[in-house]
Amino acid sequence: MNRVILIMLVHLSLIHAQDELLELIIEEKDISIPVQATFKATRIVNAQSIELPRPKTLEFMILHRFGSMKDRFYNLFGMDEAVIRFDLKYGFNDKLSFGVGRSSLDKTYDFFTKVKLLNQTNGQNPIPVSVGIFSKVEIQSIDKDLAMIDRLTFDLQALISRKMNRSLSLQIMPTLIHKNLVEDEDALHDLFSLGIGGRMKLTNRTSINFDTFLPLGHRPNSFIQSWGLGCDIETGGHVFQLMVTNAQGSYESKYVEHATGRFENLNLYLGFNISRVFSL
């Protein structure tokens, strides 16, 4: 009799444990889980990604663009004519970052912010996309005779991204660039474009990335649509990005509106981005 009672008690306890496990699984399905690592770096190739520096960290990035490859071995595929940009940005939290930068091209300084308004989630009531805002003020200093107001260019972008699956991420970037000073009286002060970028994961530490910007509205006949194709290599403390692009400038007004390269005669630019993160 005692054995029968003991067997029944064990059986009931197992049923109770299974019910608790089932309830736990159901509750976990009801949790909204933020999507992580839509992109591995704060840049896709040339373009900004939805990613911010981690909270309470300082990220130092070097953006190096060689000269045109059209002269081939004469200038070692552009390596004799490089331009470089440094930027330093700080992540206040997982929603806000601020940074400063300087490019040797046109001796341009800039101040920028990136704000994440919405984060993609899975689970109960999923949010299908991440949304952010990127804004920048550029100050061109190569022409010492210009008034300060004429040196300024303003950039504003919406960053709308989605991690489609473990391997594929996509992003669109409605973009406005306002120039206080334009080249001639027929040129527009406000230039709109639509950026498209993506990442295809190859291994746990490598991916192929691309971005391009489609002009919206009038552009001169000499305008060339910008694009970049790159490879991300994650090496622990930093992300190394190799690329080929038709824009030598690595800040917004240059790579969106002033691409100069074409496939003819290999008039393209090799380059790389490398970032290092410091915890504060």
Secondary structure, 3 states (H helix, E strand, C coil): CHHHHHHHHHHHHHHHHHHHHHHHHHHHHCCCEECCCCCCCCECCCCECCCCCCCCEEEEEEEEEEEEHHHHHHHCCCCCCCEEEEEEEEECCCCEEEEEEEECHHHEEEEEEEEEEECCEECCCCCCCEEEEEEEEEEECCCCCCCHHHHEEEEEEEEEEEECCCCEEEEEEEEEEEECCCCCCCCCCEEEEEEEEEEEECCCCEEEEEEEEEEECCCCCCCCCCEEEEEEEECCCCEEEEEEECCCCCCHHHHHHCCCCECHHHECEEEEEEEEEEEC
